[in-house]
Amino acid sequence: MITGKNQIGNTVSAIGTKTYRTFNPQTNQENLYLFTEAAAEEIDTAVSLAADAYKVFSKKSGKEKAAFLRAIAEEIENLGDDLVKVYTSESGLPEGRAMGERGRTVGQLRAFAAHIEEGSWVDARIDTAQPDRQPIPKIDLRKMNVAIGPIVVFGASNFPLAFSTAGGDTAAAFAAGCPVIVKSHPMHSGTGELVASAIIKAVEKTGMPNGVFSNLNSSGIEVGQALVQHPQVKGVGFTGSIRGGRALLDTAAKRQEPIPVFAEMGSINPVVLLPEALSNKATDWSKTYAGSITLGAGQFCTNPGLLVGVKGEGLDNFAQTLAEEIVKIEPTCMLHPNIIGAYEHNKSTAITQEGVAVLAAYDNDAKPNYGRQAVSKVTGSTFLENPTLHHEVFGPFSLIVECESHTQLEEVLNNLEGQLTGTIVATDSELENNSSIISALQNKVGRIIFNGVPTGVEVCPSMQHGGPYPASTDSRFTAVGVDSIKRWVRPFSFQAWPNTLLPEELQDENPMGISRIINGLQSTDKI
Amino acid sequence: MITGKNQIGNTVSAIGTKTYRTFNPQTNQENLYLFTEAAAEEIDTAVSLAADAYKVFSKKSGKEKAAFLRAIAEEIENLGDDLVKVYTSESGLPEGRAMGERGRTVGQLRAFAAHIEEGSWVDARIDTAQPDRQPIPKIDLRKMNVAIGPIVVFGASNFPLAFSTAGGDTAAAFAAGCPVIVKSHPMHSGTGELVASAIIKAVEKTGMPNGVFSNLNSSGIEVGQALVQHPQVKGVGFTGSIRGGRALLDTAAKRQEPIPVFAEMGSINPVVLLPEALSNKATDWSKTYAGSITLGAGQFCTNPGLLVGVKGEGLDNFAQTLAEEIVKIEPTCMLHPNIIGAYEHNKSTAITQEGVAVLAAYDNDAKPNYGRQAVSKVTGSTFLENPTLHHEVFGPFSLIVECESHTQLEEVLNNLEGQLTGTIVATDSELENNSSIISALQNKVGRIIFNGVPTGVEVCPSMQHGGPYPASTDSRFTAVGVDSIKRWVRPFSFQAWPNTLLPEELQDENPMGISRIINGLQSTDKI
């Protein structure tokens, strides 16, 4: 079923000599499939095919690209149980999660299909000619978004489907008209291969050009670096660690032609707990947060890793109940020995810092690779003095910061790095009366949540998934939702271009019926 | 009239010891005004005031920011003849150009005022709650663009008004809600000081926070580098040379928190001349291009520096007439001895390359600092072999590339760097039948022009001014037109946020009546 080969355009290939296997954290054993890493020649061929495919693919209509995206979704569904089996064997995640994530992945593909079929996303602007304008005539000018070129997508460890081979980055790039070369994640290369085969079936079924998609295996950093350095690659999508994302950003910045890198990286997703809200609901909130912290073994980028409150009875009650509740939860399997290794190391670094008290730690025996949750606590001043405590501990861990006052709480927020999300647990009047705390939080995050939990990232147009660095490398874009297509397009103007040779989106007749800005006014009118 | 001091928020200051003067290229003498460079302390104060001002300014409504922009325009107009006098004395440009550029500058400010007053630019997306959705409820989520923080703007040598102190970058940043610190261009610091004083009057008149604007003098690179490295600066706008822009990009990329740099840099703006179009209109086109090449002494970033055609009678006629016509034009004054020095050096480098023939060169005496135009010619194969010929010669110079065939012409285009514009001179049938040449040109440029000249950049929503590197550092944005506001904003999501505490743009009642995407559909409806 799994060949272990690379997908170079429509051809499978394995000319390299370096091999690796994936690992099943549930059975604590290597899986049988043997993957061959992509060789330099295969990398070159994949990029060169992508550059050729770009010329054809970038000109495909929204309808044609939509048919391709829908075919990918269908072929992924056609993989059936095989995909679920390989997914679970390579991630330790349960079947339900596999199926949920598959649903999300095909849902994303279909959302992009609908988005580009409708077509208004190209942001068409038309300024018609005014030949009689004084002192000089105005010439007809029309603008729309076009694809930037071949994109390299790095699979994410924690989302083998939704943020990997045919995940959000790939779907957005295809929707934009950009070919994609995936650097498969070494923890789930079998899952990646199956999804890649589904994409290739869709390529062939819908007549897309050879090279519009390739999938390269690699267990180290060399293949990824070579891809990002390749002159014909025009953009990069990445989900993972700050260290990994920053390395790619630095590599891209050193190119003769620098290219955009959108990396969605670390986040501790601060949660601000205000006293009144905790005064009678401390127990409810602590139960909710015990669930959010341990959800998926804490392996979500929106995991609440920092709980900031003001000293007092409410916070004490919250902390105590959270401590009691969180140890009642059964640990679950983490993705890989390396992930749990890093978790244990980072957790231990955090809890051994001066002034950090451990409030709760699951200390019963757990199966190998099962992540044991912990909650610890520190004062606001200690937190402010020790930047080590500001770093993410990827896994089921959270740190309570007990501030002396609202002022210190604001100072804590002002001293955080950029984050994907910020949450505020407050009464309505607390929300109204703490505008400077809320502003401080807003300045650090991409999404702010009132009386909820950060986990759970809805895929919809109003989702912002990305935030000030290091939450992401460019806060001006999102990694989730249809607006993520904007990462892979550039505006392009046609001046005095004959109507019949314009793309449909810019033609007088508006054959697609899209919404455009014509001489400054938004409308679906013809000209 | 000119104090030579820095504008640090609302205070003028000159604590530094390094001074410099601007130069009048028409009189070939230094101007009298003495400028004091910003000292480290002044840089720090300016940025720190900007960071404070951001908290207030970024929350101002579109109406309030529009009033500020309109007041700036008015105060610039109130500077009257003083501004024109200082402008001409620091640029060598004629009065008419000064007044035209002033008109463009205040026009840009007012266009942004109208844009943000209307308000739809924030790209509001609203997805309402579905509490009964299965398997999990959908939570209310709303997104809009918000300001990213203090922006550093570098004045451009060739546009003392429209791309400098209160130019497009500054207008866009203010419109977005970002404070601005301008690094004044050393060639026209007096012009910059006058405009800065107008901005400060507008700040005070419309009650904008102290620090929303600062203007720093500097004749070297240190002040600019210090600004780009400052942790509280969140974005950079630059118009100038590739070397200068790349240096800022590299500095920004090395920061602990990398920040976006939008630099609009070099471009040779290739013009493709197809044979049929030249067969009977060679003379017309050569006259048109003689004018475009020498317009403003060739000191526009859209100056046509490369004319690519296919060997034959049409191209011969075009070249011959262009040579005859261009020497009839009287040279005009260039901006500064350094600019004309670089022009003469780069022109000489180009025309002394092997295989380059000079077709025409103005060789009468010209006044000091007047740029003498030249046109040269090279074969397609020589051009392909020699990358030196691909570089910009900033000034009234153009190189004709004579290709063996349409195939070689396409190869020439494929080997160019990224460009702001590409022009195609063709008959309708040539345009229809040369799709691969047109695609090759499109892939290299931000704006494509049919049967026209690249000079003349209309300020309107459909203008794309920016292109693949090195035309600009990020082809996904424009430096001209209201869409240039997108460089300085990031999307921000509010989850489950109380309606009354949302920004007006996201409230149920849609009090501003803006166009929003509500549950996937564009409308101006209430909810």
Interface residues (C-beta under 8 A of the other chain):
Chain A: K55 K59 S120 D123 R125 I126 D127 I136 K138 I139 L141 R142 K143 V146 I148 G149 L249 D250 A253 E257 P258 P260 E417 G418 D428 L431 E432 S439 Q442 N443 G446 R447 I448 I449 F450 N451 G452 G456 E458 C460 P461 S462 M463 Q464 G466 P468 Y469 P470 T473 D474 S475 R476 F477 T478 D483 K486 R487 V489 R490 P491 F492 S493 F494 Q495 A496 W497 P498 L501 S515 I517 G520 Q522
Chain B: K55 K59 S120 D123 R125 I126 D127 I136 K138 I139 L141 R142 K143 V146 I148 G149 L249 D250 A253 E257 P258 P260 E417 G418 D428 L431 E432 S439 Q442 N443 G446 R447 I448 I449 F450 N451 G452 G456 E458 C460 P461 S462 M463 Q464 G466 P468 Y469 P470 T473 D474 S475 R476 F477 T478 D483 K486 R487 V489 R490 P491 F492 S493 F494 Q495 A496 W497 P498 L501 S515 I517 G520 Q522
